[in-house]
Amino acid sequence: MKYVIERCCLDDVLTKYGKTRSDIEQITGINRRQISRYAKGRSTMQFETAVTIAAAIDPECDPRELYVWMTVPLSKG
């Protein structure tokens, strides 16, 4: 079994922790357009970026919260 990203939850996580995209831009220096691409699912964050954004949101935020994950079986062969 492996995990694959189903969709980005960035905006939901920001709301949960009381932050905005602008807050993340100011804290991380990541361009607002790029943050928007992540939130809309047009681009997938590298792991380092997800960790950076999660830490900017809240020290208790787990980077895995930024996406909805689904499991798929490994193909045999």
C-alpha positions as CSV (number, residue, x, y, z in Angstrom):
1,M,0.0,0.0,0.0
2,K,1.1,3.5,-0.6
3,Y,-0.2,7.0,0.1
4,V,-1.1,9.5,-2.6
5,I,-2.4,13.0,-2.3
6,E,-6.1,13.4,-3.0
7,R,-6.4,17.2,-2.5
8,C,-4.8,20.1,-0.6
9,C,-6.4,21.3,2.6
10,L,-4.3,24.4,3.1
11,D,-7.2,26.9,3.4
12,D,-9.0,24.6,5.8
13,V,-5.9,24.3,8.0
14,L,-5.3,28.0,7.9
15,T,-8.8,28.6,9.1
16,K,-8.5,26.0,11.8
17,Y,-5.4,27.8,13.2
18,G,-6.6,31.4,12.5
19,K,-4.0,32.2,9.9
20,T,-4.3,33.6,6.3
21,R,-2.3,33.1,3.1
22,S,-0.9,36.6,3.7
23,D,0.4,35.5,7.1
24,I,2.2,32.5,5.5
25,E,3.7,34.7,2.8
26,Q,5.1,37.1,5.5
27,I,6.4,34.4,7.7
28,T,7.9,32.1,5.1
29,G,8.7,34.4,2.2
30,I,6.8,32.1,-0.2
31,N,5.1,34.1,-2.9
32,R,1.3,34.6,-2.5
33,R,0.7,33.2,-6.0
34,Q,2.6,30.1,-5.2
35,I,0.6,29.6,-2.0
36,S,-2.5,30.0,-4.0
37,R,-1.4,27.4,-6.5
38,Y,-0.8,25.0,-3.6
39,A,-4.2,25.8,-2.0
40,K,-6.0,25.3,-5.4
41,G,-4.2,22.0,-6.1
42,R,-2.4,23.4,-9.1
43,S,0.9,22.6,-7.6
44,T,2.1,20.1,-5.0
45,M,4.4,21.2,-2.2
46,Q,7.7,19.5,-1.8
47,F,8.1,18.0,1.6
48,E,10.4,20.8,2.8
49,T,7.9,23.4,1.8
50,A,5.1,21.6,3.5
51,V,7.1,21.4,6.7
52,T,8.0,25.1,6.4
53,I,4.3,26.1,5.9
54,A,3.1,23.9,8.7
55,A,5.6,25.3,11.1
56,A,4.6,28.9,10.0
57,I,0.9,28.0,10.7
58,D,1.5,26.6,14.2
59,P,4.2,24.6,16.0
60,E,1.6,21.9,16.6
61,C,0.6,21.7,12.9
62,D,1.6,18.4,11.3
63,P,2.6,18.8,7.6
64,R,0.4,15.8,6.8
65,E,-2.6,18.0,7.7
66,L,-2.0,20.1,4.6
67,Y,-3.4,17.3,2.3
68,V,-6.1,14.7,2.2
69,W,-4.4,11.4,1.7
70,M,-5.7,8.2,0.2
71,T,-4.2,4.7,0.1
72,V,-3.7,2.7,-3.0
73,P,-2.6,-0.9,-3.2
74,L,0.8,-1.6,-4.7
75,S,0.6,-3.3,-8.0
76,K,2.2,-6.7,-8.1
77,G,4.4,-7.6,-11.0
